[in-house]
Amino acid sequence: MADRYVSVAEPILGEAEHENVNEVLDSGRFLQGPMVEEFEKKWANYVGTDYAVAVSNGTTAIQLVLKALGLEPGEEVIVPSLTFGSTATAVVHQGGVPVFADIDRELYTLDHTDLERCLTDEAFAIMPVHLYGHPAEMDEICEFADRHDLYVIEDAAQAHGASYKNQKVGSIGNVGCFSFYATKNITTGEGGIVTTDNKAIAENLRMLRSHGMADRDTHITLGYNYRMSDLNGAIGTAQVDRLDGFNERRREMSEYLLTELDDLDWLEPAAVRSYVDHAYFWAPFEVQEDKIGMTGKEVWAELRERGVETRHRYNMPLYDQPVFADHRGFNSEFPWSANPNDHDYDLSLPNVEKIVGSMIGLPNHPGLENEDIEYVIETIRAFDPEDS
């Protein structure tokens, strides 16, 4: 093992977060309260929407949105085939069927040119994911959705503060869903939030997150216990004030890494469109296995041994994951149930198959020093697979 170790992610908390949490502890009110309300107002103002509704995590944010929008059992939501699993499992939890679209070969986000293939009479919504912090091609996605009367649900769990053509993600579709897991651009420890300009949707979400109750005794609809605690809100409301600074540092380090490693033939920097502000949740690179003779996982493991932690996720298309491949309901019949037979579908999407397993994300969190980034660059540039 190397003497030095550069981590790929870590939460960064300061004095304001500690003061807010202590205020909640001293108050004795730990459940959803004034800190959550303040956090919601600040996040709505930051994103540029009229409303923000805080919930327990990013997955429940998606689930509540689907419920609030009126997804019926068996209706379909088009999702990208390369992302974290909860984008699709949240659809199943709400009785829907995920339909997997291919990804843009350069951006790794949902490929809008594949939407026509995914369209059926059961289509309800499109859920683009702003993967790694780069916004999906929202103009084309929203135009397609408008033409076919579909909702657009932005999964912005990795894109806090990112913009598409000067508009913050989370304010472009009908609703936006964010996660504040510990490794995200900002954190609440655990938590999520939904953004929207639609008052009725926001009011419905507030009811659904709290057992579907209009008051302490009246259950209006089938709801959930998906509230955010005031301890989480206390952290979040302080983190919002620091997000732009965090993202500027992420951008500075990520662009430096992209520039300094651009000449390596085995490590291809991800594309960045000129009309976006990238949030750089990852500093993403694509490992060229044919040029280095190693898979993305092997490169990840070797760099870890040399003291450089990297992200390496999404190594199987979602449509090949057992939870989807081994169950009825995938693009076919509903309800979701174990499939005792062989796969009753044959899906292999060209773009995702070309890159799946090859992506790594280099360290770029705001807690790193310049010398840490230089060490990452030196380690990668000195990388020789014959020595591993």
C-alpha positions, 0 to 999 in steps of 0.5 A: 500500500502507498504511504499516501491516500487521497480519498474520492469523497468526504462530507465537509462540515463547518461551524455553521452546521455544528451551531445549527445542530446544537440549536436543534439538540437544545430545543428538544424538537428533533422531528420536522420543524423550523430548520427543515422549513428554512432549508426548503425555502433556501433550496427552492430559492437556490434552484429557482422554483416556487416550492421545495419539499424535503423528504427522508432521502433521494429515493423516497423523493422519486417515489413520492413524486410518482405517487403525487403525479398519479402513476397507475399500476402498470404505467411506464416510466422511461429511465436511462440504463446507466445510473444508480438502481433506485432511479428504476426501483422507485418506479417499481415500488410505486407500481410502475414499470421502468422502460430502459433507454440507451445513453448518450455515448458522449455524455452518459445521460439518457439518449433522447434519440432513443425515446421513440423506441421506448414509447408505448401507450402505457408511457407516463413519464420520462426520468432523465438522470443528470449523471456525474453532474452533467445535465441531460439534453433537456430541450429535446427531452422536454419537447418529446414529453410535451408532444406525447403528454408525458411528465418530466421528472429530473433525477438530479441526485448527482447534480446539485447546482448544475445548470443547463442553458442558464437554468438550474437543474431541478427547475426544468421538468415538472419536478426535480428530485435531489439526494443529500447523501453523505458523499453528494456535493452537499449533504444533510447526512441523509435526506432528499428534496423535491422541487416544483413550480406546481402548488398542487403537487407540492401540497400533495407531496407534503401530505404524502410524506406524513402518512397522507394526513391533513392534520394529526387525526385525518388520513386523506390518502395512502401516505408514508413516513418520509419526513426529514428530521430537523437535525438533517435540515439543520445541516442542510440549511447551512450547506446550501450557503456553501454549495457554490463555493464547493462546486467552484472548487470541484470544477477547478480541480476537475477541469485541471484533471481533465486538462492534465490527463488529456494526452493519455490514450488509455484514459478518455475524459468525459465530454462537457457541453459548452452550454452547461455548468457541470456540478462534477459530482464525478470527475469522470474518465473512460478507461480504454481497455484495448489500449491499457489491457485492463478493465475499469475495475482493475484500474480502480483496484490498482490505483487504490493500491497506489493511494488514489481512491476512485469512484467505479460504479454502474458496472452492469446495465440496469436491464441486466440487474437481477432485480429487473432481469429475473422478474416479470414486469420489465417492459412486459406484463404487470405486476412485478413478480419472480420470473421462474422462466428464462428471460422473456425479453432481449435487450442490449443497448449499443451505447451503454454496452460499449462503456459499461464497467469502464467509467472511473471518477477521480478525487475532486471533493473540496476538502482536497489540497492542490498537492493531493491533486498533483499526487493523483496526476503523478500517480496516474501518469506513472501508471504502467500496467506491466508493473501491476 
